[in-house]
Amino acid sequence: MFAGFLPNKDKKREEILLWLKNISITFILYESPKRVLKTLQSIEKILPNSPVVIAKELTKIHEEFIRGTARQIIGYFEKNPDKLKGEFVILCHPEEKKEINIENLKEEIKNLKKEGFKSKEIAKIISEKFGISKKEAYKLTLEEK
């Protein structure tokens, strides 16, 4: 889906990114060299694990594609600030939602408790392994005996 230029204001930009995240289709943005890092930071905040491609100088002799997560691409530009010139097209596909097997999740919590992990540690492990928020993982950890 072509989304054009995002708004300048952080709040409006993040609202649009949330909407794009929820419709779960690849979206395409244009961005200026002055705003590309700010847009990538917003994408990192809303879609931290989503694949992103920066297409720079499309159809020109110095055409370049940079792939990774928003965080990885920000790191690339921090190491290569001279690359922040030209025209940018950003392609991003919202991370696929994982189906969570609740029985496997509960079993994992029980096993970690048996191993002596504290609820806070279990919540962190569970959130990373099953792709859920730490808050939700902590709540499940407290419910599971």
ABEGO torsion letter per residue (X at the ends): XBAEBBBABAAAAAAAAAAAAAAGBBBBBBBBAAAAAAAAAAAAAABAABBBBBBBGBGBAABBBBBEBAAAAAAAAAABAAAABEBBBBBBBBBBBBBBBAAAAAAAAAAAAAAGBBAAAAAAAAAAAAGBBAAAAAAAAAABX
